[in-house]
Every structure is written in C-alpha cells, then in structure tokens.
Amino acid sequence: MKLKATKNFSWAHRGVEIEHFEAGQVIETDDADLIRVAKAEGWAKPAGKDDGGAPEDKSNGNAPENK
C-alpha cells in the first residue's frame, strides 16, 4: 500500500529498525501495523492518484448511478 505522510514521524519496524518519514513523503509498505497506526494517528493517509497511488474515494455516496 502507498501512504502519504501528513506530518513528520518515526516508526520502529519490528520494534528495532527506526525509520523517519517527512511530511509529504510517499511511503510504499506492506507493514500492516505501520499502515493501521499511521492512518489512525493521522500521521499518513492513503496516497492519491497524484501521489502515485490509487485515486482516493471522494464520493459522498449520494450521487446517482450512471447507467
């Protein structure tokens, strides 16, 4: 998964390998704990289309379906 850091933060991979991330940096990782905690704490968000990731879902769910 690709994340985009929203603020500077550090993460200890496996509890021992510390990595620092800068605000605006795109992070490509499969580390489920990093993804879960960074999103929950507001440190990062899913990378959008402009960041090299999947486009963010900006729909509000009320738009009619096109057929």
mmJSON file of the N, C-alpha and C atoms, coordinates in Angstrom:
{"data_MODEL":{"atom_site":{
"group_PDB":["ATOM","ATOM","ATOM","ATOM","ATOM","ATOM","ATOM","ATOM","ATOM","ATOM","ATOM","ATOM","ATOM","ATOM","ATOM","ATOM","ATOM","ATOM","ATOM","ATOM","ATOM","ATOM","ATOM","ATOM","ATOM","ATOM","ATOM","ATOM","ATOM","ATOM","ATOM","ATOM","ATOM","ATOM","ATOM","ATOM","ATOM","ATOM","ATOM","ATOM","ATOM","ATOM","ATOM","ATOM","ATOM","ATOM","ATOM","ATOM","ATOM","ATOM","ATOM","ATOM","ATOM","ATOM","ATOM","ATOM","ATOM","ATOM","ATOM","ATOM","ATOM","ATOM","ATOM","ATOM","ATOM","ATOM","ATOM","ATOM","ATOM","ATOM","ATOM","ATOM","ATOM","ATOM","ATOM","ATOM","ATOM","ATOM","ATOM","ATOM","ATOM","ATOM","ATOM","ATOM","ATOM","ATOM","ATOM","ATOM","ATOM","ATOM","ATOM","ATOM","ATOM","ATOM","ATOM","ATOM","ATOM","ATOM","ATOM","ATOM","ATOM","ATOM","ATOM","ATOM","ATOM","ATOM","ATOM","ATOM","ATOM","ATOM","ATOM","ATOM","ATOM","ATOM","ATOM","ATOM","ATOM","ATOM","ATOM","ATOM","ATOM","ATOM","ATOM","ATOM","ATOM","ATOM","ATOM","ATOM","ATOM","ATOM","ATOM","ATOM","ATOM","ATOM","ATOM","ATOM","ATOM","ATOM","ATOM","ATOM","ATOM","ATOM","ATOM","ATOM","ATOM","ATOM","ATOM","ATOM","ATOM","ATOM","ATOM","ATOM","ATOM","ATOM","ATOM","ATOM","ATOM","ATOM","ATOM","ATOM","ATOM","ATOM","ATOM","ATOM","ATOM","ATOM","ATOM","ATOM","ATOM","ATOM","ATOM","ATOM","ATOM","ATOM","ATOM","ATOM","ATOM","ATOM","ATOM","ATOM","ATOM","ATOM","ATOM","ATOM","ATOM","ATOM","ATOM","ATOM","ATOM","ATOM","ATOM","ATOM","ATOM","ATOM","ATOM","ATOM","ATOM","ATOM","ATOM","ATOM","ATOM"],
"id":[1,2,3,4,5,6,7,8,9,10,11,12,13,14,15,16,17,18,19,20,21,22,23,24,25,26,27,28,29,30,31,32,33,34,35,36,37,38,39,40,41,42,43,44,45,46,47,48,49,50,51,52,53,54,55,56,57,58,59,60,61,62,63,64,65,66,67,68,69,70,71,72,73,74,75,76,77,78,79,80,81,82,83,84,85,86,87,88,89,90,91,92,93,94,95,96,97,98,99,100,101,102,103,104,105,106,107,108,109,110,111,112,113,114,115,116,117,118,119,120,121,122,123,124,125,126,127,128,129,130,131,132,133,134,135,136,137,138,139,140,141,142,143,144,145,146,147,148,149,150,151,152,153,154,155,156,157,158,159,160,161,162,163,164,165,166,167,168,169,170,171,172,173,174,175,176,177,178,179,180,181,182,183,184,185,186,187,188,189,190,191,192,193,194,195,196,197,198,199,200,201],
"type_symbol":["N","C","C","N","C","C","N","C","C","N","C","C","N","C","C","N","C","C","N","C","C","N","C","C","N","C","C","N","C","C","N","C","C","N","C","C","N","C","C","N","C","C","N","C","C","N","C","C","N","C","C","N","C","C","N","C","C","N","C","C","N","C","C","N","C","C","N","C","C","N","C","C","N","C","C","N","C","C","N","C","C","N","C","C","N","C","C","N","C","C","N","C","C","N","C","C","N","C","C","N","C","C","N","C","C","N","C","C","N","C","C","N","C","C","N","C","C","N","C","C","N","C","C","N","C","C","N","C","C","N","C","C","N","C","C","N","C","C","N","C","C","N","C","C","N","C","C","N","C","C","N","C","C","N","C","C","N","C","C","N","C","C","N","C","C","N","C","C","N","C","C","N","C","C","N","C","C","N","C","C","N","C","C","N","C","C","N","C","C","N","C","C","N","C","C","N","C","C","N","C","C"],
"label_atom_id":["N","CA","C","N","CA","C","N","CA","C","N","CA","C","N","CA","C","N","CA","C","N","CA","C","N","CA","C","N","CA","C","N","CA","C","N","CA","C","N","CA","C","N","CA","C","N","CA","C","N","CA","C","N","CA","C","N","CA","C","N","CA","C","N","CA","C","N","CA","C","N","CA","C","N","CA","C","N","CA","C","N","CA","C","N","CA","C","N","CA","C","N","CA","C","N","CA","C","N","CA","C","N","CA","C","N","CA","C","N","CA","C","N","CA","C","N","CA","C","N","CA","C","N","CA","C","N","CA","C","N","CA","C","N","CA","C","N","CA","C","N","CA","C","N","CA","C","N","CA","C","N","CA","C","N","CA","C","N","CA","C","N","CA","C","N","CA","C","N","CA","C","N","CA","C","N","CA","C","N","CA","C","N","CA","C","N","CA","C","N","CA","C","N","CA","C","N","CA","C","N","CA","C","N","CA","C","N","CA","C","N","CA","C","N","CA","C","N","CA","C","N","CA","C","N","CA","C","N","CA","C","N","CA","C"],
"label_alt_id":[null,null,null,null,null,null,null,null,null,null,null,null,null,null,null,null,null,null,null,null,null,null,null,null,null,null,null,null,null,null,null,null,null,null,null,null,null,null,null,null,null,null,null,null,null,null,null,null,null,null,null,null,null,null,null,null,null,null,null,null,null,null,null,null,null,null,null,null,null,null,null,null,null,null,null,null,null,null,null,null,null,null,null,null,null,null,null,null,null,null,null,null,null,null,null,null,null,null,null,null,null,null,null,null,null,null,null,null,null,null,null,null,null,null,null,null,null,null,null,null,null,null,null,null,null,null,null,null,null,null,null,null,null,null,null,null,null,null,null,null,null,null,null,null,null,null,null,null,null,null,null,null,null,null,null,null,null,null,null,null,null,null,null,null,null,null,null,null,null,null,null,null,null,null,null,null,null,null,null,null,null,null,null,null,null,null,null,null,null,null,null,null,null,null,null,null,null,null,null,null,null],
"label_comp_id":["MET","MET","MET","LYS","LYS","LYS","LEU","LEU","LEU","LYS","LYS","LYS","ALA","ALA","ALA","THR","THR","THR","LYS","LYS","LYS","ASN","ASN","ASN","PHE","PHE","PHE","SER","SER","SER","TRP","TRP","TRP","ALA","ALA","ALA","HIS","HIS","HIS","ARG","ARG","ARG","GLY","GLY","GLY","VAL","VAL","VAL","GLU","GLU","GLU","ILE","ILE","ILE","GLU","GLU","GLU","HIS","HIS","HIS","PHE","PHE","PHE","GLU","GLU","GLU","ALA","ALA","ALA","GLY","GLY","GLY","GLN","GLN","GLN","VAL","VAL","VAL","ILE","ILE","ILE","GLU","GLU","GLU","THR","THR","THR","ASP","ASP","ASP","ASP","ASP","ASP","ALA","ALA","ALA","ASP","ASP","ASP","LEU","LEU","LEU","ILE","ILE","ILE","ARG","ARG","ARG","VAL","VAL","VAL","ALA","ALA","ALA","LYS","LYS","LYS","ALA","ALA","ALA","GLU","GLU","GLU","GLY","GLY","GLY","TRP","TRP","TRP","ALA","ALA","ALA","LYS","LYS","LYS","PRO","PRO","PRO","ALA","ALA","ALA","GLY","GLY","GLY","LYS","LYS","LYS","ASP","ASP","ASP","ASP","ASP","ASP","GLY","GLY","GLY","GLY","GLY","GLY","ALA","ALA","ALA","PRO","PRO","PRO","GLU","GLU","GLU","ASP","ASP","ASP","LYS","LYS","LYS","SER","SER","SER","ASN","ASN","ASN","GLY","GLY","GLY","ASN","ASN","ASN","ALA","ALA","ALA","PRO","PRO","PRO","GLU","GLU","GLU","ASN","ASN","ASN","LYS","LYS","LYS"],
"label_asym_id":["A","A","A","A","A","A","A","A","A","A","A","A","A","A","A","A","A","A","A","A","A","A","A","A","A","A","A","A","A","A","A","A","A","A","A","A","A","A","A","A","A","A","A","A","A","A","A","A","A","A","A","A","A","A","A","A","A","A","A","A","A","A","A","A","A","A","A","A","A","A","A","A","A","A","A","A","A","A","A","A","A","A","A","A","A","A","A","A","A","A","A","A","A","A","A","A","A","A","A","A","A","A","A","A","A","A","A","A","A","A","A","A","A","A","A","A","A","A","A","A","A","A","A","A","A","A","A","A","A","A","A","A","A","A","A","A","A","A","A","A","A","A","A","A","A","A","A","A","A","A","A","A","A","A","A","A","A","A","A","A","A","A","A","A","A","A","A","A","A","A","A","A","A","A","A","A","A","A","A","A","A","A","A","A","A","A","A","A","A","A","A","A","A","A","A","A","A","A","A","A","A"],
"label_entity_id":["1","1","1","1","1","1","1","1","1","1","1","1","1","1","1","1","1","1","1","1","1","1","1","1","1","1","1","1","1","1","1","1","1","1","1","1","1","1","1","1","1","1","1","1","1","1","1","1","1","1","1","1","1","1","1","1","1","1","1","1","1","1","1","1","1","1","1","1","1","1","1","1","1","1","1","1","1","1","1","1","1","1","1","1","1","1","1","1","1","1","1","1","1","1","1","1","1","1","1","1","1","1","1","1","1","1","1","1","1","1","1","1","1","1","1","1","1","1","1","1","1","1","1","1","1","1","1","1","1","1","1","1","1","1","1","1","1","1","1","1","1","1","1","1","1","1","1","1","1","1","1","1","1","1","1","1","1","1","1","1","1","1","1","1","1","1","1","1","1","1","1","1","1","1","1","1","1","1","1","1","1","1","1","1","1","1","1","1","1","1","1","1","1","1","1","1","1","1","1","1","1"],
"label_seq_id":[1,1,1,2,2,2,3,3,3,4,4,4,5,5,5,6,6,6,7,7,7,8,8,8,9,9,9,10,10,10,11,11,11,12,12,12,13,13,13,14,14,14,15,15,15,16,16,16,17,17,17,18,18,18,19,19,19,20,20,20,21,21,21,22,22,22,23,23,23,24,24,24,25,25,25,26,26,26,27,27,27,28,28,28,29,29,29,30,30,30,31,31,31,32,32,32,33,33,33,34,34,34,35,35,35,36,36,36,37,37,37,38,38,38,39,39,39,40,40,40,41,41,41,42,42,42,43,43,43,44,44,44,45,45,45,46,46,46,47,47,47,48,48,48,49,49,49,50,50,50,51,51,51,52,52,52,53,53,53,54,54,54,55,55,55,56,56,56,57,57,57,58,58,58,59,59,59,60,60,60,61,61,61,62,62,62,63,63,63,64,64,64,65,65,65,66,66,66,67,67,67],
"pdbx_PDB_ins_code":[null,null,null,null,null,null,null,null,null,null,null,null,null,null,null,null,null,null,null,null,null,null,null,null,null,null,null,null,null,null,null,null,null,null,null,null,null,null,null,null,null,null,null,null,null,null,null,null,null,null,null,null,null,null,null,null,null,null,null,null,null,null,null,null,null,null,null,null,null,null,null,null,null,null,null,null,null,null,null,null,null,null,null,null,null,null,null,null,null,null,null,null,null,null,null,null,null,null,null,null,null,null,null,null,null,null,null,null,null,null,null,null,null,null,null,null,null,null,null,null,null,null,null,null,null,null,null,null,null,null,null,null,null,null,null,null,null,null,null,null,null,null,null,null,null,null,null,null,null,null,null,null,null,null,null,null,null,null,null,null,null,null,null,null,null,null,null,null,null,null,null,null,null,null,null,null,null,null,null,null,null,null,null,null,null,null,null,null,null,null,null,null,null,null,null,null,null,null,null,null,null],
"Cartn_x":[0.843,0.0,0.886,0.405,1.123,0.395,1.178,0.672,1.393,0.776,1.441,1.48,2.678,2.842,2.228,1.396,0.772,1.56,2.469,3.356,4.608,5.65,6.883,6.631,7.124,7.026,8.081,8.343,9.295,8.543,8.99,8.374,9.47,9.268,10.233,9.723,10.242,9.868,10.325,9.442,9.72,10.229,9.933,10.316,11.778,12.584,14.019,14.606,14.048,14.615,13.861,14.418,13.728,13.918,12.789,12.807,12.027,12.57,11.92,11.251,10.021,9.27,8.98,9.088,8.853,7.454,6.842,5.533,5.6,4.638,4.591,5.26,6.025,6.73,5.736,5.905,5.09,5.814,5.088,5.624,4.994,5.797,5.28,5.628,4.592,4.82,3.74,4.119,3.169,3.044,3.677,3.664,2.282,1.455,0.073,0.005,0.943,0.94,1.227,2.204,2.52,1.311,0.679,-0.49,-1.604,-1.932,-3.032,-2.764,-1.593,-1.277,-1.121,-0.42,-0.2,-1.524,-2.443,-3.754,-4.569,-4.576,-5.36,-4.868,-3.564,-2.978,-2.966,-3.332,-3.327,-1.94,-1.001,0.366,0.454,-0.45,-0.421,-1.827,-2.003,-3.276,-2.959,-3.933,-3.673,-3.22,-2.22,-1.715,-2.76,-2.991,-3.962,-3.338,-4.133,-3.693,-2.458,-2.429,-1.31,-0.038,-0.187,0.958,1.512,0.962,1.434,0.668,-0.381,-1.193,-2.563,-3.439,-4.795,-5.542,-6.493,-7.247,-8.057,-8.152,-8.933,-10.413,-11.24,-12.676,-13.243,-13.654,-14.168,-15.686,-16.321,-17.769,-18.414,-19.589,-20.285,-21.383,-21.502,-22.458,-23.858,-24.095,-25.425,-25.589,-24.542,-24.608,-25.365,-26.176,-26.915,-25.954,-26.338,-25.514,-25.714,-24.645,-24.733,-24.944,-25.905,-26.184,-26.136],
"Cartn_y":[-1.175,0.0,1.235,2.276,3.543,4.517,5.129,6.147,7.453,8.56,9.855,10.418,10.689,11.229,12.618,12.852,14.155,15.009,14.381,15.089,14.26,14.839,14.104,13.104,11.864,10.87,9.801,9.063,7.95,6.669,5.559,4.257,3.226,2.376,1.317,0.009,-0.36,-1.617,-2.774,-3.713,-4.865,-4.425,-3.195,-2.688,-2.3,-2.453,-2.18,-1.323,-1.353,-0.661,0.65,1.756,3.039,3.73,4.21,4.944,6.234,7.336,8.636,8.983,9.483,9.886,11.38,12.063,13.504,13.772,14.861,15.266,15.378,14.798,14.831,13.643,12.875,11.708,10.59,9.94,8.778,7.541,6.735,5.545,4.322,3.441,2.196,1.087,0.448,-0.55,-1.628,-2.786,-3.876,-4.12,-3.268,-3.4,-3.0,-4.008,-3.766,-2.887,-3.066,-2.245,-0.783,-0.531,0.836,1.477,0.771,1.298,1.636,0.699,0.874,2.035,2.064,3.089,4.464,4.545,5.837,6.47,5.664,6.19,6.579,5.734,6.001,7.244,7.454,8.6,9.877,9.771,10.937,11.301,10.361,10.601,10.474,9.686,9.439,9.124,9.243,8.903,8.105,7.387,6.657,7.634,7.248,8.103,8.188,9.388,9.607,9.427,9.624,9.451,10.305,11.542,12.444,12.018,11.137,10.676,9.354,8.834,7.559,6.374,6.644,5.569,5.519,4.732,4.626,5.922,6.282,7.504,7.365,8.466,8.442,8.474,7.816,7.808,9.097,10.004,11.287,11.349,10.237,10.239,10.319,10.917,11.001,9.932,9.098,8.01,8.412,9.71,10.165,10.44,10.298,10.57,9.457,9.817,8.784,7.917,6.684,5.778,6.034,6.097,6.263,4.914,4.851,3.58,3.752],
"Cartn_z":[0.0,0.0,0.0,-0.648,-0.654,0.271,1.142,2.053,1.774,2.118,2.045,3.46,3.949,5.298,5.372,6.386,6.57,7.554,8.305,9.226,9.41,9.955,10.233,11.355,11.184,12.243,12.038,13.106,13.051,13.371,12.79,13.004,13.244,14.238,14.547,13.952,12.794,12.148,13.031,13.277,14.133,15.507,15.871,17.171,17.32,16.28,16.404,15.292,14.122,12.959,12.742,13.242,13.216,11.865,11.318,10.049,10.251,9.742,9.86,8.534,8.612,7.428,7.516,6.398,6.32,5.765,6.206,5.69,4.169,3.484,2.024,1.363,2.126,1.573,1.269,0.121,-0.228,0.301,1.051,1.711,1.066,0.52,-0.037,0.951,1.521,2.557,2.572,3.071,3.32,4.822,5.634,7.089,7.609,7.941,8.367,9.611,10.54,11.749,11.423,10.566,10.157,9.488,8.577,7.868,8.852,9.733,10.685,11.642,12.257,13.249,12.602,11.485,10.824,10.404,9.89,9.499,10.727,11.755,12.962,13.706,13.737,14.443,13.596,12.307,11.437,10.928,11.018,10.54,9.025,8.429,6.988,6.511,5.209,4.575,3.321,2.789,1.544,0.453,-0.306,-1.386,-2.483,-2.965,-4.033,-5.395,-6.412,-7.8,-8.115,-7.624,-7.892,-7.16,-6.165,-5.376,-5.883,-6.964,-7.481,-6.917,-6.157,-5.589,-6.254,-5.697,-6.217,-5.924,-6.768,-6.504,-5.22,-4.476,-3.248,-3.605,-2.782,-2.985,-2.41,-3.279,-2.837,-2.944,-3.25,-3.382,-2.012,-1.964,-0.696,-0.599,-1.612,-1.579,-2.009,-2.266,-2.638,-4.105,-4.88,-6.309,-7.019,-8.008,-8.745,-9.561,-9.768,-10.538,-12.017,-12.795,-14.241,-14.874,-15.783,-16.461,-17.95],
"occupancy":[1.0,1.0,1.0,1.0,1.0,1.0,1.0,1.0,1.0,1.0,1.0,1.0,1.0,1.0,1.0,1.0,1.0,1.0,1.0,1.0,1.0,1.0,1.0,1.0,1.0,1.0,1.0,1.0,1.0,1.0,1.0,1.0,1.0,1.0,1.0,1.0,1.0,1.0,1.0,1.0,1.0,1.0,1.0,1.0,1.0,1.0,1.0,1.0,1.0,1.0,1.0,1.0,1.0,1.0,1.0,1.0,1.0,1.0,1.0,1.0,1.0,1.0,1.0,1.0,1.0,1.0,1.0,1.0,1.0,1.0,1.0,1.0,1.0,1.0,1.0,1.0,1.0,1.0,1.0,1.0,1.0,1.0,1.0,1.0,1.0,1.0,1.0,1.0,1.0,1.0,1.0,1.0,1.0,1.0,1.0,1.0,1.0,1.0,1.0,1.0,1.0,1.0,1.0,1.0,1.0,1.0,1.0,1.0,1.0,1.0,1.0,1.0,1.0,1.0,1.0,1.0,1.0,1.0,1.0,1.0,1.0,1.0,1.0,1.0,1.0,1.0,1.0,1.0,1.0,1.0,1.0,1.0,1.0,1.0,1.0,1.0,1.0,1.0,1.0,1.0,1.0,1.0,1.0,1.0,1.0,1.0,1.0,1.0,1.0,1.0,1.0,1.0,1.0,1.0,1.0,1.0,1.0,1.0,1.0,1.0,1.0,1.0,1.0,1.0,1.0,1.0,1.0,1.0,1.0,1.0,1.0,1.0,1.0,1.0,1.0,1.0,1.0,1.0,1.0,1.0,1.0,1.0,1.0,1.0,1.0,1.0,1.0,1.0,1.0,1.0,1.0,1.0,1.0,1.0,1.0,1.0,1.0,1.0,1.0,1.0,1.0],
"B_iso_or_equiv":[0.0,0.0,0.0,0.0,0.0,0.0,0.0,0.0,0.0,0.0,0.0,0.0,0.0,0.0,0.0,0.0,0.0,0.0,0.0,0.0,0.0,0.0,0.0,0.0,0.0,0.0,0.0,0.0,0.0,0.0,0.0,0.0,0.0,0.0,0.0,0.0,0.0,0.0,0.0,0.0,0.0,0.0,0.0,0.0,0.0,0.0,0.0,0.0,0.0,0.0,0.0,0.0,0.0,0.0,0.0,0.0,0.0,0.0,0.0,0.0,0.0,0.0,0.0,0.0,0.0,0.0,0.0,0.0,0.0,0.0,0.0,0.0,0.0,0.0,0.0,0.0,0.0,0.0,0.0,0.0,0.0,0.0,0.0,0.0,0.0,0.0,0.0,0.0,0.0,0.0,0.0,0.0,0.0,0.0,0.0,0.0,0.0,0.0,0.0,0.0,0.0,0.0,0.0,0.0,0.0,0.0,0.0,0.0,0.0,0.0,0.0,0.0,0.0,0.0,0.0,0.0,0.0,0.0,0.0,0.0,0.0,0.0,0.0,0.0,0.0,0.0,0.0,0.0,0.0,0.0,0.0,0.0,0.0,0.0,0.0,0.0,0.0,0.0,0.0,0.0,0.0,0.0,0.0,0.0,0.0,0.0,0.0,0.0,0.0,0.0,0.0,0.0,0.0,0.0,0.0,0.0,0.0,0.0,0.0,0.0,0.0,0.0,0.0,0.0,0.0,0.0,0.0,0.0,0.0,0.0,0.0,0.0,0.0,0.0,0.0,0.0,0.0,0.0,0.0,0.0,0.0,0.0,0.0,0.0,0.0,0.0,0.0,0.0,0.0,0.0,0.0,0.0,0.0,0.0,0.0,0.0,0.0,0.0,0.0,0.0,0.0],
"pdbx_formal_charge":[null,null,null,null,null,null,null,null,null,null,null,null,null,null,null,null,null,null,null,null,null,null,null,null,null,null,null,null,null,null,null,null,null,null,null,null,null,null,null,null,null,null,null,null,null,null,null,null,null,null,null,null,null,null,null,null,null,null,null,null,null,null,null,null,null,null,null,null,null,null,null,null,null,null,null,null,null,null,null,null,null,null,null,null,null,null,null,null,null,null,null,null,null,null,null,null,null,null,null,null,null,null,null,null,null,null,null,null,null,null,null,null,null,null,null,null,null,null,null,null,null,null,null,null,null,null,null,null,null,null,null,null,null,null,null,null,null,null,null,null,null,null,null,null,null,null,null,null,null,null,null,null,null,null,null,null,null,null,null,null,null,null,null,null,null,null,null,null,null,null,null,null,null,null,null,null,null,null,null,null,null,null,null,null,null,null,null,null,null,null,null,null,null,null,null,null,null,null,null,null,null],
"auth_seq_id":[1,1,1,2,2,2,3,3,3,4,4,4,5,5,5,6,6,6,7,7,7,8,8,8,9,9,9,10,10,10,11,11,11,12,12,12,13,13,13,14,14,14,15,15,15,16,16,16,17,17,17,18,18,18,19,19,19,20,20,20,21,21,21,22,22,22,23,23,23,24,24,24,25,25,25,26,26,26,27,27,27,28,28,28,29,29,29,30,30,30,31,31,31,32,32,32,33,33,33,34,34,34,35,35,35,36,36,36,37,37,37,38,38,38,39,39,39,40,40,40,41,41,41,42,42,42,43,43,43,44,44,44,45,45,45,46,46,46,47,47,47,48,48,48,49,49,49,50,50,50,51,51,51,52,52,52,53,53,53,54,54,54,55,55,55,56,56,56,57,57,57,58,58,58,59,59,59,60,60,60,61,61,61,62,62,62,63,63,63,64,64,64,65,65,65,66,66,66,67,67,67],
"auth_comp_id":["MET","MET","MET","LYS","LYS","LYS","LEU","LEU","LEU","LYS","LYS","LYS","ALA","ALA","ALA","THR","THR","THR","LYS","LYS","LYS","ASN","ASN","ASN","PHE","PHE","PHE","SER","SER","SER","TRP","TRP","TRP","ALA","ALA","ALA","HIS","HIS","HIS","ARG","ARG","ARG","GLY","GLY","GLY","VAL","VAL","VAL","GLU","GLU","GLU","ILE","ILE","ILE","GLU","GLU","GLU","HIS","HIS","HIS","PHE","PHE","PHE","GLU","GLU","GLU","ALA","ALA","ALA","GLY","GLY","GLY","GLN","GLN","GLN","VAL","VAL","VAL","ILE","ILE","ILE","GLU","GLU","GLU","THR","THR","THR","ASP","ASP","ASP","ASP","ASP","ASP","ALA","ALA","ALA","ASP","ASP","ASP","LEU","LEU","LEU","ILE","ILE","ILE","ARG","ARG","ARG","VAL","VAL","VAL","ALA","ALA","ALA","LYS","LYS","LYS","ALA","ALA","ALA","GLU","GLU","GLU","GLY","GLY","GLY","TRP","TRP","TRP","ALA","ALA","ALA","LYS","LYS","LYS","PRO","PRO","PRO","ALA","ALA","ALA","GLY","GLY","GLY","LYS","LYS","LYS","ASP","ASP","ASP","ASP","ASP","ASP","GLY","GLY","GLY","GLY","GLY","GLY","ALA","ALA","ALA","PRO","PRO","PRO","GLU","GLU","GLU","ASP","ASP","ASP","LYS","LYS","LYS","SER","SER","SER","ASN","ASN","ASN","GLY","GLY","GLY","ASN","ASN","ASN","ALA","ALA","ALA","PRO","PRO","PRO","GLU","GLU","GLU","ASN","ASN","ASN","LYS","LYS","LYS"],
"auth_asym_id":["A","A","A","A","A","A","A","A","A","A","A","A","A","A","A","A","A","A","A","A","A","A","A","A","A","A","A","A","A","A","A","A","A","A","A","A","A","A","A","A","A","A","A","A","A","A","A","A","A","A","A","A","A","A","A","A","A","A","A","A","A","A","A","A","A","A","A","A","A","A","A","A","A","A","A","A","A","A","A","A","A","A","A","A","A","A","A","A","A","A","A","A","A","A","A","A","A","A","A","A","A","A","A","A","A","A","A","A","A","A","A","A","A","A","A","A","A","A","A","A","A","A","A","A","A","A","A","A","A","A","A","A","A","A","A","A","A","A","A","A","A","A","A","A","A","A","A","A","A","A","A","A","A","A","A","A","A","A","A","A","A","A","A","A","A","A","A","A","A","A","A","A","A","A","A","A","A","A","A","A","A","A","A","A","A","A","A","A","A","A","A","A","A","A","A","A","A","A","A","A","A"],
"auth_atom_id":["N","CA","C","N","CA","C","N","CA","C","N","CA","C","N","CA","C","N","CA","C","N","CA","C","N","CA","C","N","CA","C","N","CA","C","N","CA","C","N","CA","C","N","CA","C","N","CA","C","N","CA","C","N","CA","C","N","CA","C","N","CA","C","N","CA","C","N","CA","C","N","CA","C","N","CA","C","N","CA","C","N","CA","C","N","CA","C","N","CA","C","N","CA","C","N","CA","C","N","CA","C","N","CA","C","N","CA","C","N","CA","C","N","CA","C","N","CA","C","N","CA","C","N","CA","C","N","CA","C","N","CA","C","N","CA","C","N","CA","C","N","CA","C","N","CA","C","N","CA","C","N","CA","C","N","CA","C","N","CA","C","N","CA","C","N","CA","C","N","CA","C","N","CA","C","N","CA","C","N","CA","C","N","CA","C","N","CA","C","N","CA","C","N","CA","C","N","CA","C","N","CA","C","N","CA","C","N","CA","C","N","CA","C","N","CA","C","N","CA","C","N","CA","C","N","CA","C","N","CA","C","N","CA","C"],
"pdbx_PDB_model_num":[1,1,1,1,1,1,1,1,1,1,1,1,1,1,1,1,1,1,1,1,1,1,1,1,1,1,1,1,1,1,1,1,1,1,1,1,1,1,1,1,1,1,1,1,1,1,1,1,1,1,1,1,1,1,1,1,1,1,1,1,1,1,1,1,1,1,1,1,1,1,1,1,1,1,1,1,1,1,1,1,1,1,1,1,1,1,1,1,1,1,1,1,1,1,1,1,1,1,1,1,1,1,1,1,1,1,1,1,1,1,1,1,1,1,1,1,1,1,1,1,1,1,1,1,1,1,1,1,1,1,1,1,1,1,1,1,1,1,1,1,1,1,1,1,1,1,1,1,1,1,1,1,1,1,1,1,1,1,1,1,1,1,1,1,1,1,1,1,1,1,1,1,1,1,1,1,1,1,1,1,1,1,1,1,1,1,1,1,1,1,1,1,1,1,1,1,1,1,1,1,1]
}}}
